[in-house]
Amino acid sequence: SVEALNERGRSAGLSNQVVTPAVPTLEAPKDLHAELGPNGVLLSWTGIPQTDAPPVLNTRYAYQLFRRASGATNFTPLAETPLNGATVQLLDKSFEWEQTYDYRVDSTTHLTVGARTIDVEGDDSAPIRVTVRDTFAPAPPTGLQAVFSGVGQKPFIDLSWAPNTESDLAGYNVDRHQADSAPVKINTEPVKAPTFRDSQVQSGQKYWYSVSAFDLRNNESAHSEETSETVPSTTP
């Protein structure tokens, strides 16, 4: 608090009081590392064991992960994790693709004073920059099945498969071939649902099918396992 005195030594009283905690803080990680994968940015560093932290009453220690978009001034907190003597890992899934971010980690001391918790930040790690470019294709579709239909109508083969679950999935492509021929894509527009009807079939022929998935940035998966179906010969 502050007290101001006039020239006669008289005071109007003390100012409001502010509390400043005096607690130890820990050294920031020096080996912060980032690895971009299809599920997000994996941040990792070597943690300090709890036993190495100064034992102070009503105090606990943690790491805080911060992120800043390229061009921004301030970092914002993303996640917190306790001290760990092994490798600490946190996965950031909340970013936007095709953007650049800076990450840093600091140690934080949490001091409990009555019903209140005071957070005291320690040193910051050196920031690292990550450009999150999406070069990751969806998983190959699974469970592909082909079923012939055509009794009393124009013959066709219906395909179905298990839907992909990627959040940026844009659609599927369907390939077809016959014996001793190379696969050819047969859909003219992206297939939005995990079903497709092939009506360009002929009686007495056998067809092999496979399906691939692609995302909003045209990263395409490998093809699914093939399945086949035969169109029966028509009876004169």
N, C-alpha and C positions, 0 to 999 in steps of 0.2 A: 504494500500500500504506500501511498505518498501523502506527506503532510506538508502544506505550504504555510510559512510563517510570514507575518508582516514585519515592518521595521521595528515594531515594539516587541517582537517575539511572540505575538499572539497567533493562535491557530484557529482555523475554522473547522478543524477536525480532520480525521483521516479520510482518504479517498476510499472507493470500493476496493475490496481485496481480490486479488487473483492468486490462484494456486498453481505453482510450477512443480511438477513432480521431479524428484532427483532419483532416477533409476538407471541402472546400467543398460546399455544397448549392445547388440552383438555385431560382429563384423559381417558385411554383406558378402554373398557368394562371389567368387572370382572366376568360376567356370560355367557361367550361364550359357546354355546351348539350346538352340531351337532346331527342330526337324519338322518339315512340312509333310503331311501325309493325307490320304483321302478323307480322314475323319477330323482333321484339324491340325493346329500347330502344337506340337508336343514340346513343352519347355522343361528342361531338366538341369539340375545342379547338385553338387555334393552338399549334404546337410551337416549341421553341427549336432552332435549327440546332446540329448537333454542333460546328461551328466556333466557336460562341459559348460553349461550356462550358469552364471552366478546365482546361487540360491538366495533369493530375496523374498521376504514374506509378502503374500498377496500379489505375487507377480508371476506371470507366465509369458513365454516367448513364442513367437511364430514368424513365419515368412509371409510376405505379401507380394503378389504378382501384380504388376501394373502394365498398362498398354496405352499407347498413344498413336493415333492415326497420323500418317504422313502429312505434314503441314500444320498440325495442331501444336499448341504450346504446352498444354498440361497433360500429365498422365492421369488415367483413371484406374481405380483398383478393379481387379478381375476376380481374384480368389485369394484365400488364405489357407495355410497348412501349418501344422505343428512342426517343431524341430524334428529332424530325423538324421541319424548318423549315416544312413545309406543314401543312395541317389534319390533325390526328390523329383517327382514328375507331376506336372499339371498340364491338362489338355485344354486348349482354347478352341471352342467350337463356335464362338459368337462373332466371328469376323465376317467380312464380305470378300468374296473371291475377287481377284484382280486388283487388290489394294495393297498398300505397303504400310507396315506397322513397326513401331519401336516397342520393345519389351524391356522391363527391368524388374529386379527383385530387391526388396529391402527386408531387414529384420525389424520386427516390431515388438515392443515391450508393452504388455497390457497390465496396468496397475489397478487393482480394485481398492477404491476408497469408499467405505460404507456401501451404499447401493449403487455407486457410480463406478464406471470403468474408464480410465484415462489411457489413451493410446499414445505411445511415444515412439516415433519412427527413428530407426537407426540409419546407418549409412546405406546409400544406394549402390547397387551393382552397376557396372558399366552397361549401358543399353546396347541391345543388339537389334538389327533391322532385318525384317523378313518381308519379302514380297510374296503374297499368296496367289500364285498362278495355278489355275486348275488344269492340270495335265493328267488327271486321274480318271480312267474310264470306269463306267459302272461294272458291276459283276456280271459275268455271263448268265443269261437266263437259264433256269432249271425247270425240270418237270415237263418238257415239251411232249405233247401227244398229238397224234393225227388220227382223225376218224372220217371214214368215207360215208357219204350219204348221196342218194340220188334215185331211190326207187320211185318211179312214177314222175320224175322231174329231171331237169338237167343235172348231171352229176357234179359233185363238188367234194372237196376235202376241207374239213374244219380243223384248225390248229388251235391249241390252247397251251398255256404254260403258267408257271407261278409268277406273279408280278414282282418286279424289282422294287426295292424300298428306298432307293436314293432320293434325297430331297430335290435334286436338280435333274431328275430324269426327264428327258424330252420325248422319248418314244422308242420304237423297236423297228428293226429291219428283218425281213423274212427272205431267206435264200432257199432255192430249190434246184435240184438236179436229178437227172436220170442216170442209169448205169452208163459208165464210161463217158460222162460229160461233166464239165466243171460247174460248180454252183453259180447261180445267177440270182440277183435280187429281183423279186417279183412284185413288191409293193411300190406303187408310184408316189404315194404320200406316206409320211411318217405314221406308223401304226401306234395309236395312243393307248389302246387297251391290250391286255395280254391274250388277245384272240385274233384270228385271221381266217378268212374264208378264201380258199383257192378254187375258183370256178373255171379256171383255164386248164382243165384236165380232160384226158381222153380215155375211153374205155380200153381195158386190157393193158394199161400202162402202170408202172410202179414209180413212185416219186419219193425222193429223200428230201427232208427239210431240216433247216437249222435256223436259229433266231439269234440276233445280237441286240444289245441295248445301247443307246447313246444319250448323252446329257445335253444340257443347254449350250455347251461350248463345243459340241460335236466330237467329244471324246467317245469313241466307240469301243465296246467290249469285244472280247473274243466271242466266237460263235458257241452257242449251246451244243450239247451232244445232239447228234442227228437222230431223227425218227423217220420212219417210212410208212407208206400206205399204198395199197394197190386199188386201182379202179377196176372192178370186175368187167369181163367182156360181156357185151350185150348179147342176148339170145335172139337169133333171127325170128 
